[in-house]
């Protein structure tokens, strides 16, 4: 693999000449804290004063000893099989824990008092990254900058761009969200998974697709100069139900979406044609989600930042979904996972973790169905674990949850399921179901040709 960034000095010098802006987000002295009192990805290495959040001691970097795990694609055995529930937060005792709960989680408990609850386990800081990602992250710390009003970033590649936040509240907010957008999720991934929109009576229809993604930002054979403004390439081929089967989409996700908006194409099986998909962003509804998820809800949040004003609200210690291996075990039926009004809480695991809190409020004159969004971003993995979304009346509307775990083969923490709860419709949507499949997602370091993720390739593969 190519893990260095020798290209960086020249590009940053050129940038400084053109813009007159500061070269670095933080000084070399600040960046030297990474791997010392800070983790390689920028979080506090120490635990909290109460001892309820432990120190980071390296995370999980390999499968548990003696586990029946052979290769990527195998389901991941629980590395903490002997952990038991410390206590459960429910409608009877929620007031006791409000200080450590997001507004969305409190609303879920109050909306479904008889069924929704939070089983709390011992906190385990399981996130880890490969050494080359850690090295690039340290270099990014002194070179990465935000472009415009959060429109994009430059001076970063192959690692978290802003492991140490700096600047004013707005700049810190941009940095947190860009860490989420460019977080470590491997190089190349394929998976077959289903998503469902669960109706009020519990009925659902699986929408199953074959998905492929190449994270160009982490291309081991490239560098920032070869990015061509593309963070990742994504392909999805719908296999069922019959009314949607045969359709496909292709996405080129851009690093600066104001300069060059996301490129998307759709294949219509009936017409046997590939067409540009100009509306594949912001609050465009997603048909497979029965309008319970917008385009920029995918991955909890994705896409351009330009329609919102952004504010960094600091860090909090709250209960979040973490180390969710039980709900992702091989052979677990979807009926066991999907409850009447929300996923089965007995299969979930919640832990106390520190999170960055970011508020996005809709700009005057801009349009989006969400007038306000509050992000809770993991200090270690930079995954957005919870997201509260409000309507134009400032009423809490939807609560998104990422059920994360460590994928041993990366290593790194990423979501195994993403859940979108609509409090007003009393329905919910789930992405990432694969426990009834023969294998889970498969990771590799393969670097495909650019033709593989082209519109012409989309059509050829769709008509086979």
Helices and strands as residue ranges (DSSP letters): H 8-19, H 28-31, E 87-89, H 94-97, G 98-100, H 103-111, E 118-120, H 131-141, E 145-147, E 152-154, H 169-181, E 188-198, E 207-214, G 216-218, G 224-226, E 230-240, E 248-254, E 263-268, E 273-276, G 287-289, G 295-297, E 308-321, G 326-328, H 334-337, G 345-347, E 350-362, E 372-378, E 384-390, E 396-407, E 412-422, E 427-433, E 442-444, G 450-453, H 455-462
